[in-house]
Amino acid sequence: MAAKTLGLDAGLYEYFQAVSLREPEILTQLRQETAQHPMARMQIAPEQGQFLALLIQLMGAKKTLEIGVFTGYSSLVVALALPPEGKVIALDLDEGYTGIARRYWELAGVTDKIDLRLAPALESLAQLLQQGEAETFDFAFIDADKSNYDHYYEAALKLVRPGGLIAIDNVLWSGRVADPSVQDNRTKIIRSLNEKLHQDPRINLSLVPIADGLTLAMKNF
């Protein structure tokens, strides 16, 4: 995991942010608070958040799904980019992490845009499908436990509309996926999913080397 884009030295990364990052103050505050958290490595990079916001605006997205909330940076990025009637269905299990998220959502005035569901994500995803929500989402972001990444992807693929976009975080996994000597379970799961996505005829694909690697999978029409 990485809270900055891999492969850039400190000087180039500082320049990169200086000429490109337009981070609202509320997001800066949330990111700085999260940086003090023991699990701060789970935070997405600010340039990644800005990229997600741009994708949301380009798509004209209105209904989005987030699998894995942590302290709420990515959901806040998306909510701020959505139109007034936009909605984020946000799935997580941890009341401590999401307590921080709720506080910042309220400060930013986007609480009415975010529907937080605290339960195992696979259960929440199954409920969405049972409730007839298939092919109704414009966008989904997956950034949760790696053990279920493939299950999250398959559920998201059912829930997004044709032409909708799934973004999957941590697909470069700090470079470990490219090292055949690394054989721990999480690395093998991400490596396997990357290989599956590369061959999946149901999507158009781009793996973007931003932050810790972000796969963009557009569901085919």
C-alpha positions in Angstrom: 0.0 0.0 0.0 1.2 3.5 -0.6 -0.1 7.0 0.3 2.0 8.5 -2.6 2.7 7.4 -6.2 5.3 4.7 -6.5 8.5 5.2 -8.4 9.0 9.0 -8.0 11.9 10.3 -5.9 11.1 13.0 -3.3 12.0 15.9 -5.4 10.0 14.8 -8.5 7.0 13.8 -6.3 7.0 17.3 -4.7 7.1 19.0 -8.1 4.4 16.6 -9.4 2.1 17.6 -6.6 3.0 21.3 -6.8 1.9 21.6 -10.4 -1.1 19.3 -10.4 -2.7 18.9 -7.0 -5.8 21.0 -6.3 -6.9 19.5 -3.0 -9.8 21.2 -1.1 -8.8 22.2 2.4 -11.3 19.7 4.0 -9.5 16.9 2.2 -6.1 18.1 3.3 -7.3 18.2 6.9 -8.7 14.6 6.7 -5.5 13.4 5.0 -3.3 15.0 7.7 -5.4 13.5 10.5 -5.3 10.1 8.9 -1.5 10.4 8.6 -1.3 10.1 12.4 -3.4 6.9 12.4 -1.6 3.6 13.1 -3.1 2.3 9.8 -2.3 5.4 7.8 -0.8 3.3 5.0 -4.4 2.4 4.0 -5.0 6.0 2.9 -5.1 6.7 -0.8 -2.8 9.3 -2.3 -4.2 12.8 -2.9 -3.3 12.6 -6.6 -5.3 9.4 -6.8 -8.3 11.0 -5.2 -8.1 13.9 -7.6 -7.9 11.4 -10.5 -11.0 9.6 -9.2 -12.9 12.9 -9.0 -12.0 13.8 -12.6 -13.3 10.4 -13.7 -16.5 10.9 -11.9 -17.0 14.3 -13.5 -16.0 13.0 -17.0 -18.6 10.2 -16.7 -21.3 12.4 -15.4 -21.7 9.8 -12.7 -24.6 10.1 -10.2 -24.7 6.7 -8.4 -21.5 5.2 -7.0 -20.3 2.4 -4.9 -17.4 2.2 -2.5 -16.1 -1.0 -1.0 -13.8 -0.1 1.8 -14.2 3.3 3.4 -11.4 3.6 6.1 -11.4 7.3 7.2 -13.5 8.4 4.3 -11.0 10.3 2.0 -12.1 8.5 -1.2 -15.8 8.7 -0.4 -15.4 12.4 0.4 -13.5 13.0 -2.9 -16.3 11.3 -4.8 -19.2 13.0 -3.0 -17.6 16.4 -3.6 -17.4 15.6 -7.3 -20.9 14.3 -7.6 -23.9 16.6 -8.6 -26.3 17.6 -5.8 -28.5 14.6 -6.4 -25.5 12.2 -6.5 -25.2 9.2 -4.1 -22.4 7.1 -2.7 -23.2 3.7 -1.2 -20.3 3.2 1.1 -19.5 -0.3 2.6 -17.3 -0.9 5.6 -17.2 -2.9 8.8 -15.3 -0.7 11.2 -17.1 1.9 13.3 -13.8 3.4 14.5 -12.4 4.3 11.1 -15.8 5.4 9.7 -16.4 7.5 12.8 -13.6 9.8 11.5 -15.2 9.6 8.0 -18.6 10.7 9.3 -17.1 13.7 11.0 -15.5 15.0 7.9 -18.5 14.2 5.7 -20.5 16.4 8.0 -17.9 19.2 8.0 -17.9 19.1 4.2 -21.7 19.1 4.0 -22.0 15.9 2.0 -23.6 13.6 4.6 -26.8 13.5 2.6 -24.9 12.1 -0.4 -23.3 9.2 1.5 -25.2 6.0 2.6 -22.8 4.2 4.9 -23.6 0.5 5.5 -21.7 -1.1 8.3 -21.7 -4.8 7.7 -19.5 -7.4 5.9 -19.2 -6.0 2.4 -20.1 -9.3 0.7 -23.4 -9.3 2.6 -24.2 -5.7 1.6 -23.3 -6.4 -2.0 -25.6 -9.5 -2.0 -28.4 -7.3 -0.6 -28.0 -4.7 -3.3 -28.3 -7.4 -5.9 -31.3 -8.9 -4.2 -33.0 -5.5 -4.1 -32.7 -5.2 -7.9 -29.8 -2.8 -8.0 -27.9 -4.7 -10.8 -26.6 -2.4 -13.5 -27.7 0.8 -11.7 -24.3 2.1 -10.6 -22.1 4.4 -12.7 -18.9 3.8 -10.8 -17.5 1.5 -8.1 -14.2 1.8 -6.2 -12.7 -1.3 -4.5 -10.2 -0.7 -1.7 -10.8 -3.3 1.0 -9.5 -6.6 2.3 -7.5 -8.2 -0.5 -8.7 -11.8 0.4 -12.1 -10.9 -1.2 -10.9 -8.7 -4.1 -12.1 -11.2 -6.7 -15.5 -11.5 -5.1 -15.8 -7.7 -4.8 -14.9 -7.4 -8.5 -17.5 -9.9 -9.6 -20.2 -8.2 -7.5 -19.3 -4.8 -8.7 -19.4 -6.0 -12.3 -23.0 -7.0 -11.8 -23.9 -3.8 -10.1 -22.4 -1.3 -12.6 -24.2 -0.4 -15.7 -22.8 -1.2 -19.2 -20.3 1.6 -19.8 -19.8 1.9 -16.0 -16.4 2.0 -14.4 -14.8 -0.1 -11.7 -11.6 1.2 -10.1 -9.5 -1.2 -8.1 -6.8 0.0 -5.8 -3.4 -1.5 -4.8 -3.0 -3.6 -7.9 0.8 -3.0 -8.0 1.0 -3.8 -4.2 4.3 -1.9 -3.6 5.9 -3.8 -6.5 5.5 -7.2 -4.8 3.2 -8.6 -7.6 6.2 -8.4 -10.0 8.5 -10.4 -7.7 8.0 -14.1 -8.3 9.8 -14.8 -5.0 6.9 -13.2 -3.1 4.3 -15.8 -2.5 2.2 -14.6 0.5 -1.5 -15.0 0.1 -2.5 -11.4 -0.4 0.2 -10.9 -3.1 -0.9 -14.1 -4.9 -4.6 -13.0 -4.8 -3.8 -9.6 -6.3 -1.4 -11.1 -8.9 -4.2 -13.6 -9.8 -6.8 -10.9 -10.2 -4.5 -8.8 -12.3 -4.0 -11.8 -14.6 -7.8 -12.5 -14.7 -8.6 -8.9 -15.6 -6.1 -8.8 -18.3 -8.0 -11.6 -20.1 -11.5 -10.7 -19.1 -13.6 -10.1 -22.2 -16.4 -8.4 -20.2 -14.4 -5.3 -19.7 -12.1 -2.8 -21.3 -9.0 -2.3 -19.2 -6.3 0.1 -18.2 -3.9 -0.3 -15.3 -2.7 3.2 -14.3 0.6 3.4 -12.2 -0.7 6.1 -9.9 -0.3 5.7 -6.1 -0.1 1.9 -5.5 -1.5 1.0 -8.9 -5.2 1.6 -10.0 -6.9 -0.7 -12.4 -9.8 0.9 -14.4 -12.2 -1.7 -15.8 -15.1 -0.4 -18.0 -18.0 -2.8 -18.3 -18.6 -3.6 -21.9 -21.9 -2.8 -23.5 
